[in-house]
Amino acid sequence: MSDSIHNPRTGQRMTFLTERADLLEIETVIPPTGVAEPEHVHPTQESGCRVTSGLLRFHVDGEERAVAAGESITIPANTPHFFVNDAEEDVHAVAWFSPAGRTRAFFETFFALAEDGKLDGNGMPRPLQIAVMIPFFADEIRPTSPPWPVQRAASSLLGPVARRRGYRPVYAPAGDA
């Protein structure tokens, strides 16, 4: 298992720095795509980011905040948020999640899906892959749309079909098994 991962779709790179039950810290480089990640919540985790170079624009609970080099942001658990690098240079930052939960496995899965070309045009996994990921990563990350009850219902209907077709919540390319 590597301590560094890369998303070829977005160019984002992550290096896992600290991993304990109470804390996951990730050094990340976020290229200037101008494309925002989907709005989401971390239901049981406080999260945050310290920008070491560049400028990262956060939208937290409907309010925008620019976080520049030397600044940080803390996002309470279950607070809707997303970020975007709409500047002209890479952003270097250290992100953190407390408690760690399965956050590393989520990012490793998501980036591996990107590497294998298994994300749609909006950068999302296919519906059957999402159906097995939703219950597994429910404590770590949830998109805010569609509403959580709809996501849970769809996952409970599609999950058995997905599992029969070989989908697993933690994705690893065939060569990594």
N, C-alpha and C positions, 0 to 999 in steps of 0.2 A: 504494500500500500504506500503510495507516494504521499509526501507531505505537501506537494504542489499540484494544482490542477489548472486546466485552461479551458475556456469556453470559446471554441473557434467561431461561433456565430456572433458573439459580442466582442471578442477579444479580451474579455476579463480574465485575469489570472488571480489565483488565490494560493497562499501558502499558510498552512496551519501552524500557528506558533505555540499556543497553549491549549491543552485539552485535559480538563479535569471535570468531574461531575458538576461542579458549581460554575465552570467558566470555559468557554471556547473563544479563543482570540484568533483572528485571521488577518494576515497582511494581504491587502488586495490592491490591484492596479486596475483601474476602470478607464478604458479609452473614451474619448469624446464622441459618442454616437449620437447624442441628442435624443435617444429613445429611452423613455422611462420604463423601469421595470413595472410589472403589474402591482396595483395597490394590494396590500396584504396585511395580516396581523400575525404576531407571534403570541398565541393565546396564553402561554404560561411562562414566557420569557421576557425579561427586560433585555433590550438590545441597545446598541450604541455604536458610534463611529468617531474616531479621532483622525482628522485629515492631516497628513504630513506634508503633502504638496498638492497644489491645484485647488479647485473649488467644486464642491458637490452640493447640488440643490436638493433639499429634502422637502417633502410635503407630508406633514404629520397632522393627522386629525383635521385636515382641511386648511392648515396654515403652511405657508411656504417659509423655509429658512435656508439661507445660504450658509454653508459651513466651509470656511477657508482654512488654509494651512495654519496649524497651531490651535485650531478650534475643535470642539467636540460636541456631540449631541447624544442625549440619552432619551430613549423611547420606552415609555412604560409598557408592560405586558398588555396585550389585547388592544393596542392603539393602531388604527389604520394609518399606513404610511407607505411611501415609496421614495426612490431617489432617482436622479438623472444627472449625468455629466453632459451639460450642454455648452461647455466651454470649448476651448481650442486645444487643450493639453490633457494628457493623462492625469488622473487623480490617483494619488497614492494615499492609502488610509489603512488603519487598523480597526476592523469591526469586531464586536464582541457580543456574546449571547450568554445570559445567565438565568437559569442553569443551562448547561450545554445541551442536554437531551440528545436527540438524534440529528442535530443540525449538520454536523459534518457529513453524515451519510446522505442527507438530503442534497447538499451541494455536490458531493461526489456523484450521486445518481444523476442529477440534473446536467452536470457538465459532461458526464459520459454519454448521456442521451444526445447532447449537442454534438459531441465528437463523432457519434455514429450516424448523424443526420436524422435523428428520430424526433425532431421538433418540427412543428408546423411553421407556417409563414409568420405567425405572431410569436414564435419562440416558445410555444407550449407543447408539452408531450401530447401524444395521441390520446383520445378518450379512454381506451382500455388501460393504458399505462396510468393515467390520472386516477382511474377507478381503484387501482390497487395502492396507489400512493396516498390518497386522501386519508384513509383510516390509519395507516402506518405513521404518517407524519402529522397527525391532527394536533398534537401538542406543540409542535415546532412552528408550523407555518400553514396559513390558510389564506387563499385569495379572498377578497371581500365581495367578489361578484363571480357567479351568482351567490345568493345568500347561503350561509352555512347549512341550513336544513335541506336546501335543494341539493347541495354538493353531497351531503351524507346519503340522501335518498338515491341519487343517481349512482353513487358508489356501491350502495348495498344491492342495487339491481344489476349493475354491470360487473361488479367485482368477481362474482363466481364465474362468469363467462370469461373474463380476462385471465383468471387463474388457470382455467381449463386450457386456455390458449397459450399458456406458458409465461404470462406476464407476472413479474414479481415487483414488490415495492422498492427494493434496492436493486438498481440496474447495474450490471457489470457486463462489459463487452465479452463475447464468447471466448476470446483469447485470454481473458483475465480470470476465468473460473478456476 
